[in-house]
Amino acid sequence: MKQLSINLRLILCLAAVPTWIGCGAGTASEEEVAAQPNLTGPVAETTQSLNNDGAIAVLLIGNSQLGYPPDPPAVGPALRDFSATVNGGVAKISVTVMQDPEESCDLWVKNQPAMLAEAGTGKYDLVIFQPPFTEINGNAACWDLYKNAAETHGSEFGVLATQTLRVADALNIYYGTQGDVKLDNAVRSYCADRQILYIPANRTMRQMLGNNPSPAALAEWYNTNPNDRQHPSARGAYVYVLALYQAITWRTVNNTSADLKRLYCHCDPNAPCVDDGTNCSAGLNINPTQASLIQGSVTGIVGNRIVALKANSNGKFVTAESMGNSPLVNRAMTIDTWEQYRLNINNDATVALKATINNSFVCAEAQGSQPLIANRQQIGQWESFVPIRVGGRFFALRSKADNKFVTFHQDGVTPAIARQDMILDWEKFSVSYL
């Protein structure tokens, strides 16, 4: 979904067609590199979406937590497949996975410079980093190398906190008791300090399993083989996929299909899965109760966060003026209580923003004909917005009240209002995750 600069895109569109529709630059085509059977070096596993027009381009960087291609579960291809499952068969996420088996970010940089270089190509809307388990106290200096490479070239950067349950065996000496919780805390702190995207696969898994999961639960969710408690099973990887999808798209995962063959079958990572006549037909076989529990955990943790919006038009934060009593306007130089909103992910592919200063939802007043203001106690059509990624770290919001895009005026005085039919510079904003 990486696009040309807005002004150049508008010029090209106006020269070719009467409207902006269909003028997005789309995702640049990428060479598909065959996945290697063993993780002896970086695995560049490019999975093109079924229809790249408008797809979100994602780079996943990590180790074996993302899978052992081509063996299941393969998190990257499954994420692509899931985006197709919930979008009528058209994948809305294209994924490139690069992995290294080492348990050290510093060794990744030293031994596999291609991974760091790829993060800085500018080809991706998001670069998502999955840190190794040994770095339970964080490794900010090394993680920053990937973050800076991504952000310098226009990509959003996020960190995926994964899970290990080796807390009851001899490797306690290595990982430490509840080492996964320590890693999660380190990731959360790192992301909060930098106000970047945090993807809590770990917390979602822990909420489901508890702090002292039974051997049966471990076998179901976290044993890829009888001696392994540090890599997710197909069901465990399903939680990873849902957490990634919701964090990337701001879309709910409630009431979605629970069966992803990519996580259960031996498939070509770069092609659709075909039933192999053995266990593929069974799928994940997650019953409705389990599916509801998983999806509820993901929505409750991933889809409930405090954000600030920074307008692209003037680089200022959107404030709920006068403690929420006046319309929203992008005039603040820093983030304080008036600039904080709780992001609610709704079940109809929309979001709502709840101003923390007065605990009220942002409304496109008078069916969008008046400025946005945080003055509602319930979510209706006027309080619902469709989030749209428009390249790299930028979003736009389309109001359900009038189907218009919210614009943030460059002067920093004119209130925000849902009035535009197309996305240009003033309709774009970036997000700080608080």
C-alpha positions as CSV (number, residue, x, y, z in Angstrom):
1,M,0.0,0.0,0.0
2,K,3.1,2.2,-0.1
3,Q,2.1,5.1,-2.4
4,L,3.6,8.0,-4.4
5,S,3.7,11.3,-2.6
6,I,0.2,12.8,-2.4
7,N,0.8,15.8,-4.6
8,L,2.4,13.8,-7.3
9,R,-0.3,11.2,-7.1
10,L,-3.0,13.9,-7.4
11,I,-1.3,15.4,-10.5
12,L,-1.1,12.0,-12.2
13,C,-4.6,11.1,-11.3
14,L,-6.1,14.3,-12.5
15,A,-4.3,13.9,-15.8
16,A,-5.6,10.4,-16.3
17,V,-9.1,10.2,-14.8
18,P,-11.8,12.5,-13.5
19,T,-11.7,11.1,-9.9
20,W,-9.2,9.8,-7.5
21,I,-10.6,6.3,-7.4
22,G,-8.2,3.7,-8.6
23,C,-5.2,6.0,-8.5
24,G,-3.3,4.5,-5.6
25,A,0.2,3.4,-6.4
26,G,-0.5,0.0,-4.9
27,T,2.2,-2.3,-3.6
28,A,5.4,-2.7,-5.7
29,S,5.9,-6.1,-7.1
30,E,8.5,-8.1,-5.3
31,E,10.6,-11.1,-6.3
32,E,9.4,-14.2,-4.5
33,V,12.2,-16.1,-2.8
34,A,11.6,-19.8,-2.0
35,A,11.5,-20.6,1.7
36,Q,14.4,-22.7,3.0
37,P,13.6,-26.0,4.8
38,N,15.9,-25.2,7.7
39,L,16.7,-21.9,9.5
40,T,20.4,-21.7,8.6
41,G,20.2,-18.2,7.5
42,P,17.7,-15.5,6.8
43,V,14.5,-16.8,5.1
44,A,13.0,-14.3,2.7
45,E,9.6,-15.7,2.2
46,T,7.6,-13.3,0.2
47,T,3.9,-14.0,0.1
48,Q,2.0,-11.9,-2.4
49,S,-1.6,-11.1,-1.7
50,L,-4.3,-12.5,-4.0
51,N,-4.9,-8.9,-5.1
52,N,-2.2,-6.4,-4.2
53,D,-4.3,-3.4,-5.0
54,G,-4.6,-1.6,-1.7
55,A,-2.9,-4.4,0.3
56,I,-0.9,-3.5,3.4
57,A,2.7,-4.4,2.9
58,V,4.2,-6.0,6.0
59,L,7.8,-7.2,6.8
60,L,8.1,-9.6,9.7
61,I,11.6,-10.0,11.2
62,G,12.3,-12.6,13.8
63,N,13.3,-16.2,14.5
64,S,11.6,-19.6,14.8
65,Q,8.6,-18.1,16.7
66,L,7.3,-17.2,13.2
67,G,7.5,-20.8,12.1
68,Y,9.8,-23.3,10.4
69,P,9.0,-22.9,6.7
70,P,7.8,-24.8,4.9
71,D,6.5,-26.8,7.9
72,P,3.5,-25.6,9.8
73,P,2.7,-23.4,11.5
74,A,3.9,-20.5,9.2
75,V,2.7,-17.3,10.8
76,G,3.5,-15.0,7.9
77,P,1.6,-16.8,5.2
78,A,-1.2,-17.5,7.7
79,L,-1.6,-13.8,8.3
80,R,-2.0,-13.3,4.6
81,D,-4.5,-16.1,4.4
82,F,-6.5,-14.7,7.4
83,S,-6.7,-11.3,5.8
84,A,-8.3,-13.0,2.7
85,T,-10.6,-15.1,4.9
86,V,-12.2,-12.0,6.5
87,N,-12.2,-10.0,3.3
88,G,-14.2,-12.1,0.9
89,G,-11.3,-14.1,-0.5
90,V,-9.1,-11.0,-1.3
91,A,-6.0,-10.8,0.8
92,K,-5.5,-7.3,2.3
93,I,-2.1,-7.9,3.7
94,S,1.0,-9.0,1.8
95,V,3.8,-10.4,4.0
96,T,7.5,-10.9,3.7
97,V,9.1,-12.9,6.5
98,M,12.9,-12.8,7.3
99,Q,14.2,-15.1,10.0
100,D,17.4,-16.0,11.8
101,P,17.8,-18.8,14.3
102,E,20.1,-17.0,16.7
103,E,18.8,-15.8,20.0
104,S,20.4,-12.4,19.9
105,C,19.6,-9.2,18.0
106,D,23.2,-8.3,17.9
107,L,24.1,-11.5,16.1
108,W,21.3,-10.9,13.7
109,V,22.9,-7.6,12.8
110,K,26.4,-9.1,12.6
111,N,25.5,-12.3,10.7
112,Q,22.5,-11.4,8.7
113,P,22.8,-7.7,7.6
114,A,20.2,-8.4,4.9
115,M,17.5,-8.3,7.5
116,L,18.4,-4.8,8.7
117,A,18.9,-3.6,5.1
118,E,15.4,-4.9,4.2
119,A,13.9,-3.0,7.1
120,G,15.2,0.2,5.5
121,T,14.1,-0.3,1.9
122,G,10.9,1.7,2.3
123,K,8.9,-1.0,0.5
124,Y,6.7,-1.7,3.5
125,D,3.9,0.0,5.3
126,L,4.9,-1.8,8.5
127,V,8.1,-3.4,9.7
128,I,7.3,-5.7,12.7
129,F,10.2,-6.9,14.8
130,Q,9.9,-10.1,17.0
131,P,12.8,-9.9,19.5
132,P,14.5,-13.1,20.7
133,F,13.7,-14.6,24.1
134,T,17.1,-14.2,25.6
135,E,16.6,-10.4,25.6
136,I,14.2,-10.5,28.5
137,N,15.6,-7.2,29.8
138,G,15.4,-5.6,26.4
139,N,18.1,-4.6,24.0
140,A,17.0,-1.1,23.0
141,A,20.3,-0.1,21.3
142,C,20.0,-3.0,18.8
143,W,16.2,-2.9,18.4
144,D,16.6,0.8,17.6
145,L,18.7,-0.1,14.6
146,Y,15.7,-1.8,13.0
147,K,13.3,0.9,14.2
148,N,15.4,3.8,12.8
149,A,16.0,2.0,9.5
150,A,12.2,1.5,9.0
151,E,11.1,4.9,10.2
152,T,13.8,6.8,8.3
153,H,12.4,5.4,5.0
154,G,8.7,6.0,5.8
155,S,7.6,2.6,7.3
156,E,5.8,2.3,10.6
157,F,7.7,0.1,13.2
158,G,6.1,-2.2,15.7
159,V,7.3,-5.0,18.1
160,L,5.6,-8.4,18.5
161,A,5.9,-9.8,22.0
162,T,5.7,-13.6,21.7
163,Q,5.4,-16.4,24.2
164,T,7.4,-19.2,25.6
165,L,6.2,-21.6,28.3
166,R,9.5,-23.1,29.3
167,V,9.0,-22.1,32.8
168,A,9.0,-25.4,34.5
169,D,12.0,-27.3,33.2
170,A,15.8,-27.1,33.3
171,L,15.9,-24.1,31.0
172,N,14.6,-21.9,33.8
173,I,18.3,-21.2,34.4
174,Y,18.5,-19.9,30.8
175,Y,15.2,-18.0,30.4
176,G,14.4,-17.3,34.1
177,T,11.1,-17.9,35.8
178,Q,8.3,-16.5,33.6
179,G,10.9,-15.2,31.2
180,D,8.2,-14.6,28.7
181,V,6.5,-12.1,31.1
182,K,9.8,-10.3,31.5
183,L,10.2,-10.1,27.7
184,D,6.7,-8.8,27.4
185,N,7.4,-6.1,30.0
186,A,10.6,-5.1,28.2
187,V,8.7,-4.8,24.9
188,R,5.9,-2.9,26.4
189,S,8.3,-0.5,28.1
190,Y,10.3,-0.1,24.9
191,C,7.2,0.6,22.8
192,A,5.7,3.0,25.3
193,D,8.9,5.0,25.5
194,R,8.9,5.4,21.8
195,Q,5.1,5.6,21.4
196,I,5.2,2.9,18.7
197,L,3.0,-0.1,17.9
198,Y,3.1,-2.9,20.5
199,I,1.6,-6.3,19.5
200,P,0.8,-8.4,22.7
201,A,0.6,-12.0,21.4
202,N,2.2,-13.0,24.8
203,R,-0.4,-11.3,27.0
204,T,-3.2,-12.7,24.9
205,M,-1.9,-16.2,25.2
206,R,-1.3,-15.8,29.0
207,Q,-4.8,-14.5,29.5
208,M,-6.1,-17.6,27.8
209,L,-3.8,-20.1,29.6
210,G,-3.2,-18.5,32.9
211,N,0.2,-18.4,34.7
212,N,0.2,-22.1,35.5
213,P,-1.2,-23.9,32.5
214,S,-1.9,-27.6,32.7
215,P,0.2,-30.1,30.7
216,A,-2.9,-30.7,28.5
217,A,-3.3,-27.0,27.8
218,L,0.4,-26.8,26.9
219,A,0.1,-29.8,24.6
220,E,-2.9,-28.2,22.8
221,W,-1.6,-24.7,22.4
222,Y,2.2,-24.7,22.8
223,N,3.8,-28.0,22.0
224,T,5.0,-28.4,18.4
225,N,6.5,-31.7,19.6
226,P,6.6,-33.5,23.0
227,N,9.9,-31.9,24.0
228,D,9.1,-28.4,22.9
229,R,7.4,-25.7,25.0
230,Q,8.9,-22.7,23.3
231,H,7.2,-22.7,19.9
232,P,3.5,-22.4,19.3
233,S,1.4,-25.2,18.0
234,A,-1.0,-24.5,15.1
235,R,-3.6,-23.2,17.7
236,G,-1.0,-21.1,19.5
237,A,0.1,-19.5,16.2
238,Y,-3.5,-18.7,15.5
239,V,-3.4,-16.3,18.4
240,Y,-0.3,-14.7,17.0
241,V,-2.1,-14.2,13.6
242,L,-5.2,-12.7,15.2
243,A,-3.1,-10.3,17.3
244,L,-1.1,-9.2,14.3
245,Y,-4.1,-8.7,12.1
246,Q,-6.0,-6.6,14.6
247,A,-3.0,-4.5,15.5
248,I,-2.1,-3.9,11.8
249,T,-5.6,-3.2,10.5
250,W,-7.5,-1.8,13.5
251,R,-10.2,-4.3,12.5
252,T,-12.0,-6.6,14.9
253,V,-11.4,-10.3,14.8
254,N,-14.6,-11.2,16.5
255,N,-17.0,-13.6,14.7
256,T,-14.4,-14.7,12.1
257,S,-13.5,-18.1,10.8
258,A,-11.4,-20.1,13.2
259,D,-9.9,-22.5,10.6
260,L,-6.7,-21.6,8.9
261,K,-5.2,-24.6,7.0
262,R,-1.9,-22.7,6.7
263,L,-1.3,-23.3,10.4
264,Y,-2.2,-27.0,10.3
265,C,-1.0,-28.4,7.0
266,H,2.3,-28.7,5.1
267,C,1.8,-26.1,2.4
268,D,3.9,-24.3,-0.1
269,P,4.3,-21.0,1.8
270,N,3.9,-19.0,-1.5
271,A,0.8,-20.8,-2.7
272,P,-2.7,-21.6,-1.5
273,C,-3.0,-24.7,0.7
274,V,-4.3,-27.9,-0.9
275,D,-5.8,-30.7,1.2
276,D,-3.1,-33.4,1.4
277,G,-5.6,-36.1,2.2
278,T,-4.4,-36.6,5.8
279,N,-5.0,-34.2,8.6
280,C,-5.6,-31.1,6.6
281,S,-9.3,-31.7,6.3
282,A,-9.7,-31.5,10.0
283,G,-8.3,-28.0,10.2
284,L,-7.7,-26.4,13.5
285,N,-11.0,-27.7,14.8
286,I,-11.5,-24.8,17.2
287,N,-15.0,-25.0,18.6
288,P,-17.1,-21.8,18.8
289,T,-16.5,-21.4,22.6
290,Q,-12.8,-21.5,22.1
291,A,-12.9,-19.2,19.1
292,S,-15.0,-16.7,21.1
293,L,-12.5,-16.9,24.0
294,I,-9.5,-16.3,21.7
295,Q,-11.1,-13.5,19.7
296,G,-12.4,-11.8,22.9
297,S,-8.9,-11.9,24.4
298,V,-7.3,-10.4,21.3
299,T,-9.9,-7.6,21.0
300,G,-9.8,-6.9,24.7
301,I,-6.0,-6.5,24.8
302,V,-5.0,-5.4,21.2
303,G,-8.0,-3.3,20.4
304,N,-8.2,-1.2,23.6
305,R,-5.4,1.3,23.7
306,I,-4.7,5.0,24.2
307,V,-3.5,6.9,21.1
308,A,-2.7,10.4,20.0
309,L,-3.2,11.6,16.4
310,K,-0.6,13.8,14.7
311,A,-1.9,15.7,11.7
312,N,0.2,15.5,8.6
313,S,-0.9,19.0,7.5
314,N,1.0,20.9,10.2
315,G,2.7,18.2,12.4
316,K,0.6,19.0,15.4
317,F,-1.4,16.8,17.7
318,V,-5.2,16.7,17.6
319,T,-6.7,18.1,20.9
320,A,-10.1,17.8,22.4
321,E,-10.3,21.6,22.9
322,S,-11.5,23.1,26.2
323,M,-11.5,19.7,28.0
324,G,-13.7,18.3,25.2
325,N,-16.2,21.1,25.3
326,S,-15.0,22.6,22.0
327,P,-14.4,20.9,18.6
328,L,-11.2,19.0,17.9
329,V,-8.4,20.9,16.3
330,N,-4.8,20.0,15.5
331,R,-2.9,22.7,17.4
332,A,-0.9,20.9,20.2
333,M,2.9,20.7,20.0
334,T,3.1,17.9,22.6
335,I,0.8,15.2,24.0
336,D,-1.0,15.9,27.2
337,T,-4.4,14.7,28.6
338,W,-6.4,16.7,26.0
339,E,-4.6,14.9,23.2
340,Q,-5.3,11.3,24.3
341,Y,-8.0,9.1,22.9
342,R,-9.0,5.5,23.7
343,L,-9.2,3.6,20.4
344,N,-12.3,1.4,20.4
345,I,-12.4,-1.3,17.6
346,N,-16.0,-1.9,16.7
347,N,-17.5,-5.1,15.2
348,D,-18.4,-3.5,11.9
349,A,-14.9,-2.6,10.6
350,T,-15.1,0.8,12.2
351,V,-13.4,2.5,15.1
352,A,-14.5,5.0,17.7
353,L,-12.3,7.5,19.6
354,K,-13.1,8.2,23.2
355,A,-11.4,11.4,24.6
356,T,-9.8,10.6,27.9
357,I,-10.2,14.2,29.2
358,N,-14.0,13.9,29.4
359,N,-14.6,10.2,28.7
360,S,-16.8,11.0,25.7
361,F,-16.8,9.7,22.1
362,V,-15.8,11.9,19.2
363,C,-18.8,12.7,17.1
364,A,-19.1,14.0,13.5
365,E,-21.7,16.4,14.6
366,A,-24.9,17.0,12.6
367,Q,-24.2,14.1,10.3
368,G,-20.8,15.4,9.5
369,S,-21.8,18.9,8.5
370,Q,-20.3,20.4,11.7
371,P,-16.8,19.9,13.3
372,L,-15.8,16.8,15.2
373,I,-16.4,17.1,19.0
374,A,-16.0,14.7,21.9
375,N,-19.5,14.9,23.4
376,R,-21.3,11.5,23.1
377,Q,-21.7,8.7,25.6
378,Q,-22.6,6.0,23.1
379,I,-21.3,4.8,19.8
380,G,-23.6,5.4,16.8
381,Q,-23.1,6.1,13.2
382,W,-21.9,9.6,13.8
383,E,-19.3,8.3,16.3
384,S,-18.0,5.6,13.9
385,F,-15.1,6.0,11.5
386,V,-13.5,3.6,8.9
387,P,-9.7,3.6,9.4
388,I,-7.7,3.4,6.2
389,R,-3.9,3.0,5.9
390,V,-2.7,5.4,3.2
391,G,1.0,4.4,3.1
392,G,3.7,3.8,5.7
393,R,2.8,5.2,9.1
394,F,-0.2,7.3,7.9
395,F,-3.9,6.7,8.3
396,A,-7.1,8.5,7.3
397,L,-10.6,8.3,8.8
398,R,-13.8,8.2,6.8
399,S,-16.8,9.1,8.8
400,K,-19.8,6.8,8.7
401,A,-22.0,9.9,9.2
402,D,-21.5,11.3,5.7
403,N,-19.0,8.9,4.1
404,K,-16.5,11.8,3.9
405,F,-12.9,11.9,5.0
406,V,-11.9,13.8,8.1
407,T,-9.6,16.8,7.3
408,F,-7.2,18.5,9.6
409,H,-6.6,22.1,8.5
410,Q,-3.1,23.4,8.1
411,D,-3.7,26.6,10.0
412,G,-4.1,24.7,13.3
413,V,-7.1,26.9,14.2
414,T,-9.9,25.5,11.9
415,P,-11.6,22.5,13.6
416,A,-11.4,19.0,12.2
417,I,-14.4,18.1,10.1
418,A,-15.5,15.2,7.9
419,R,-16.0,16.9,4.5
420,Q,-13.5,15.7,1.9
421,D,-14.2,13.2,-0.9
422,M,-10.6,12.2,-1.3
423,I,-7.4,11.7,0.7
424,L,-4.8,14.4,0.3
425,D,-2.2,15.8,2.7
426,W,-4.7,17.3,5.2
427,E,-6.6,14.1,5.6
428,K,-3.5,12.1,6.7
429,F,-2.3,11.6,10.3
430,S,0.2,9.4,12.1
431,V,-0.5,7.6,15.4
432,S,1.4,7.6,18.7
433,Y,0.6,4.6,20.9
434,L,0.6,5.6,24.5
